[in-house]
Amino acid sequence: MTDIPRRAVSRSAKLASLPIGFAGRAALGLGKRVTGMASEVISTEVQQRTAEHLFSVLGQLKGGAMKFGQALSVFEAALPEEVAGPYRAALTKLQEAAPPLPAASVHKVIASSLGADWRDHFQEFNDKPAAAASIGQVHRAVWADGRAVAVKVQYPGAGDALISDLNQLGRLAALFRVIQPGLDVKPLVSELKARVVEELDYELEASAQRAFAAAYDGDDMIYVPQVVASSPRVIVTEWVDGTPLSNLISSGSEPERDAAGERLALLHFSAPHLTEGLLHADPHPGNFRILADGRLGVLDFGAVARVPDGMLGQIGRLTRLALDSDAEAVLTGLRDEGFVKPDLEIDAQAVLDYLVPILEPIAVAEFRFSRSWLRSEATRLANPRSAAYQLGRNLNLPPAYLLVHRVTLGSIGVLCQLEAKARYREVVEEWLPGFSD
């Protein structure tokens, strides 16, 4: 294989095989159940094989399909614990790994971007990728001045693959409804369709990373590596040594996980202020490292969005009104922002009852996120029999808020994976405009 599989027909067939493969394994499980094999063994075996199939297909396709799987990986914390294990392993695996491209293809891309004499820029270049992700893979190297660097190379055919996948990702909704019936992935798919193509331009990514690096230069909590060189399909940045966040999720100590959670929340809320409106929009564990000095290293700026002027102030104001139990003011504000249609009759107290449990992490001085808390909220909001579900069907998500909404949900998913405890309210009070006014 020399590049991403690009033909729309072949990619569509692979994507379609996911739900079909799951159905086949479920049938296999039923057959074994008839023969008397223990149901828990069948369940585990079916789930394990399906999870492996999920990784194999999304990893081979890369492009938008793999990015979709990476985005979903942060929501595995909402899966019922008895079925979460295999999917947790497979989806977490997608955060940092995929079948790599051969060295010859990598060299060709670098030569087209940095010139035929590209090796003169490096003292050393490791042909074996250190990480392989959705639209590019990363190689470790040593720059001409002796600095250890990360060289991200875009896969040949990444653009064609993205276009194909963005037209086919809706097929995956059926699969993830089987895994978690209450998980509505359609808004996630729609947002990916609107934003992910921007990630093909590594010059745009380099510009965003430079802004973040300047904003957090000398910070004692967050570290952003400097950009060394860039082109539309290759970006070279300083190398970051550290512990992958996924390692902390699986085996980190409680103090380590708590500290990581605090720094993630700080990045989420402080970045728009420090960078004049930029939001890091890809909060999955593969994009973060914990440095030896405890700082949070942020590695990937392909998905960065600019928050519209005034939006965070409105979010902060409405959040504080909800915590102050001012139901009528909250409903008025939601109408003004487009969350509630002007002609819809809706009970203000019911809206407040819908919102307050979601705000629990910042209603108290200190809070510990957990998988059980996320599962509880997912059940409350997604169970068709619940009052929250019925009310939620009447609420609208304005397009301008879609990205902020996804990033917030993604960050919460990672915090629940970490099961991190911190003083999140203090972070919000310091950095969210409108909350403390």
Secondary structure, DSSP 8 states (H G I E B T S, - for coil): --S----HHHHHHHHHHHHHHHHHHHHHHHHHHHTT--HHHHHHHHHHHHHHHHHHHHHHH-HHHHHHHHHHHTTGGGS-HHHHHHHHHHHHHHTT------HHHHHHHHHHHH-TTGGGGEEEEEEEEEEE-SSEEEEEEEETTS-EEEEEEE-TTHHHHHHHHHTTGGGHHHHHHHH-TT---HHHHHHHHHHGGGGG-HHHHHHHHHHHHHHTTT-SSEE---EEEE-SSEEEEE---SEEHHHHHHH--HHHHHHHHHHHHHHHHHHHHHTTSEEE----GGGEEE-TTS-EEE---SSEEE--TTHHHHHHHHHHHHHTT-HHHHHHHHHHHTSS-TT----HHHHHHHHGGGGHHHHSSSEE--HHHHHHHHHHHH-TTSHHHHHHTT----GGGHHHHHHHHHHHHHHHHHT-EE-HHHHHHHHSTTT--
